[in-house]
Amino acid sequence: MRVKSAVSLLVLALVTATLPGCGGESSDRTAPAAATGTPAGTPSGATAAAVPAAPAASPSARAGLGTAKPSPGPAAVAFRAGNPDGRATVPAEARAVDTSRPTRTVGTGTPASCTSAAVVKAVAAGGIITFDCGPAPVTITMKATAKVVNAHGPRIVLDGGGKVTLSGGGSRRILYLNTCDPAQGYTTSHCQNQDHPQLTVQNLTFANGNSTGERTEGGGGGAIFVRGGRVKVVNSRFVDNRCDRTGPDLGGAALRVLSQFENKPVYVVGSTFTGGVCANGAALSSIGVSWTVLNSVFRDNQAVGTGANPARGGTPGGGSGGAIYCDGNEFAVKLAGTIVEDNSANEGGGAIFFVSNNRTGTLSITSSTLRRNPSRGFETKGAPGIFFLGARLTRG
């Protein structure tokens, strides 16, 4: 799948040139034979935060947010997601969608009315979707994956109001969008590059999603899988999601994204990713996709595969990108106002694994903190917790 330069950092990256990059479907590269940069098992250090950018716009489009877990008391604790101290500016297109006039509502005012079937039906119908499950926080355990029908929309917005958790129950993926899946309908002659459907999830918690065994488009995406169109995540939490534990290029315990329209970025704003476990990219994973991650938190995610990409002989492959795994050719990843801590990778990049096969991709990390992200196999010298092959890595 197909998805200039700070000279000193590029030189540092080139010391790992004996480790060819991970690519798309062909996987015709040679896996690292040994660690480079920091020795295996050495804990990652911190990336010093730069001068903060302008204050961020509030990501929430709805007021009165409560927790995503039931509370025994009459008062709900405030829903919290992302890095409250992040000050990265949020562009207009990355902000929450106004859902004050929803197209449809899941529930009729009681927890019992907020069912998996109702969520599946609403997502298939498309439009702006809100929830009315009563005054207390509620968890909806999905009995089936909610799938976007490509001809419906073209905009699909899920807004949980800070009180809704969608759970995979540890046994299934929660949400699915794929413009190239014939079962969901073709809407253009170029499914890999179309501007719709446009999916936004906001003010929601996604918990215990599990895509283990799912092989469509290579698998991954324990909570959410997306190929095509556009996807945006705002003020949301991803907790304890899973995908397959092995595979050289499989990833995304929380979110797996492929083929975004004209390589426009996936926006992740004011969101938190914790407890993810997958072969690679235990929070985010992509091939040939750009990301802009603002004022967010990645904590305690684990890339548990072994053998890297392609798999070393006698291994199943994987183990790179404790929090974030990005692969492909020309793409850009930007982190600002974000905390990445206590993630780990059995192979490369305890925090971030970034490989641009044709060395045109760029990685920018500003006003962010990376700390305690051990890369147990290999990482780029001078960039703790990061394995980088590309045109330019900037940190500030």
Secondary structure, DSSP 8 states (H G I E B T S, - for coil): ------HHHHHHHHTTTTS----STT--S---SS--SS-TT---------S--S------SSSS---SS--SSSS------S-TT------GGGS----SS-SEEE-SSSGGG--HHHHHHHHHH-EEEEE---SS-EEEE-SS-EE--TTS-SEEEEEEEEEEEEE-TTTS--EEEETT-GGG---SS-TTS----EEEEEEEEEES-B-TT--GGG---SSEEEESSEEEEES-EEES-B--S--SS-B-SSEEEE--GGG--EEEES-EEES-EESB-SSEEEES--EEEES-EEES-EE--BSBTTT-TTS-BB---SSEEEEESS-EEEEES-EEES-EESSB-SSEEEEETTS--EEEEES-EEES--BSSB--TTSTTEEEESSEEEE-
